[in-house]
Amino acid sequence: MVALLPLVFLPVNVGGILALKGAIFYTGTFLAVSVWFVGQFIAGSITVPKSKTLLILAGWVVLSFIAALFSKNVSVSLWGRGSVLDSFATTLTLGLFAFIISIASMEQGRLAKVFLAGFLGSVAAVFLQVVLYLSQNFSFVAKYFGHVANQGTLVGSWIDFGYFVAYTFVLALLMCEVFRPKKIIKAISVGALVLTLIVMAFLNIGIVWIFATVAALIVFVYKSSVERSDIKVLKKAQIDLQSDTGKNAVFPFFAFGSLLIGLFFFLSSASVGYSLARSAGLIFNDVRPSLTSTLQVSRHALAVNPVFGIGAGRFANAWNMYHPVAINQTTVWNNQFATGYSYISSMLATNGILPTLAILALFVFVIIQGFKAFGLALPDKFSRFISVTSLVVVIAFFFLALTTTPGLTILIVTFLFIGILAGVPSLSDKKQVLTFNYLKDPRTSFIAILVLVVAIMTSFSAVYFSLNKFASTIYYNKAFFAKDAPSAISKVEKALALSPNDVYFQARTNLFVNQFGTEARKENPDKTALQAYFSGAEQSAQAAVAWDSTDSGNWLSLSQVYQLVINKEKPETAQSATQAVQQAVKYSPKNPLPLLSLAQISIATGDTTAAYGHIADAIALKANYLDAYVLKAQLKQTNGDSNGARDALLAYTQVEPFDPSGYIVLGNFYVGNKDMPRAIEAFTQVKSLAPQTQGIDEVLKKLKSGMGATAEAPATPAATPVTPKPATKKK
């Protein structure tokens, strides 16, 4: 599992990369724990490392469990949506994984296999990712593997891949400088070092270069000073000194060269690095909340429950409630961030103070124990090398946990080396091994065997549920590639039967809503079919709300279902829609989208005064909310106030003078009102701001020749513009 986890992937129509790796990680870990329990049952004794690291790790897991029980939505906090990084399920699995690795690290042979599996697997993953990226234009790769060849990578996002490449670079550098292997392993290590440096140069991620440069500096200093000092310890332990250690140690050329290369590319990231990244098409942004925004959200969340936070896996809920209003003026105003600025800061908001202090204590204690390992009399040079490497990697990933939000693969690697550092001391001192022979006492054996059997049953049950969860994601993904709506609904329902959650319920809702809209647009719609589609959508939306009643998106989805059948003759539907939106506003008070939905409900019921009020409230939260200005213009135009409609659209162009979408909507409005000179002026502004806008030259040509034309809005994050309807006269 350690070697294969970074490598495995499936076609895009089968399963997402995160779901696949999460399933392998959960299933593999629980299966390994089950086998270990069976082994202890057969042996009649329990043998574990006598490590305080494991005690702190267990404390963190227990505190995470308690925090999940205090959550407003226990099911979300215990199991999470997908492989949520701070859910109790992920925390438990990480803890068990580190425990199993510590067990394996108690034996020299297994320790070496685990480390080499991790190293060779990481090198193979980086190489395979390069191959996939270079072959992305092949039709087969583009069709089935685009999600790992270009849109994402084998380990998650491109940012995560950058971290993973830096980690692989550190391993390769340590292999070349500290262990200095021979033959095939040496060739792989040198090749990996060169490959990772090239890949990091093209990725051009600042924090990755900092990561790599600091690691190279540490290795250079270690080789130049600490390793020579440790020669005395090795002599006392009567360990054979190789020619590449101690007095005969050679100058660390690999570390020194990597240090210079890293420093150069870090300093020239805005010039040389940017040029390389641009030439390879690898320009991307690390989109996540800022530290200030995350701390503001955490402060409000801790005010609710300072000890255990608002619940594991619920950062998105906290973000909806407490994010700064200033976020509304950015392109990510409607993003529901599942994590904050960093792994640790996110955990502070969701798990609270105690679990966060526990994970910090774990990292600090592991690092201290890693430094103490320098004085251990380990049985061979390779075990000592693995100990040093583990310390360097844990320090690096502790820095990442404080400053970034690494993906699941990076966290797994982190806890791999935490487990190694927990088990390595037992190689030098048998006193560091704790053995409990429970068969000596009948009373003790009864309790021990009962606990072991329950643990085995629980572990195998966890394997079953993990496989069910993964199977549900396969059905869910297949729904997107279904030939028709009934087939897609069938696949979503199979996913729900295996592992119900509000994401699947919302997908089912949207499918029924789409079917309702398609049927309603027919010349003679089937009323029976419309009722069936509405009932299905309503049932799914209500189920999503029942699964998580604190999610504003679930309430908004329910409101949109009721809006399908709103009319003046049925005020109860408008009331239901309004109540649902009000709940959405309650759980997302700083988002203008629910307010605009209230305005649409008011328009449907004929209350234009209330509609104008809701639109004004939405604009007060988001001054550059194009959809709100468009809805206001449509309402003005429908009521025969063309000047008011024009003024509403002009107001947006004054707020956002460099957004071509606003001028497209304005130009379309002028065309609809036969004001061609001003339409030409608006579309000319569009061409000036966004010359790549599809069809803009043709539109201007037709307008200048006296023919009417409209343009489609470019895909922008701000909004999807809507052309105002022509004025209609009341009879």
Helices and strands as residue ranges (DSSP letters): H 17-43, E 45-49, H 52-69, H 74-79, H 88-104, H 108-134, H 139-144, H 146-149, H 158-174, I 175-179, H 183-203, H 206-221, I 222-226, H 227-229, H 231-236, G 246-248, H 253-267, I 269-273, H 274-279, H 291-304, H 315-322, G 325-329, H 343-351, H 353-372, G 373-375, H 381-403, H 408-423, H 425-428, G 430-432, E 433-437, H 442-479, H 485-498, H 502-520, H 527-547, H 552-562, G 563-565, H 571-587, H 593-604, H 608-621, H 626-638, H 642-655, H 660-672, H 676-689, H 696-704
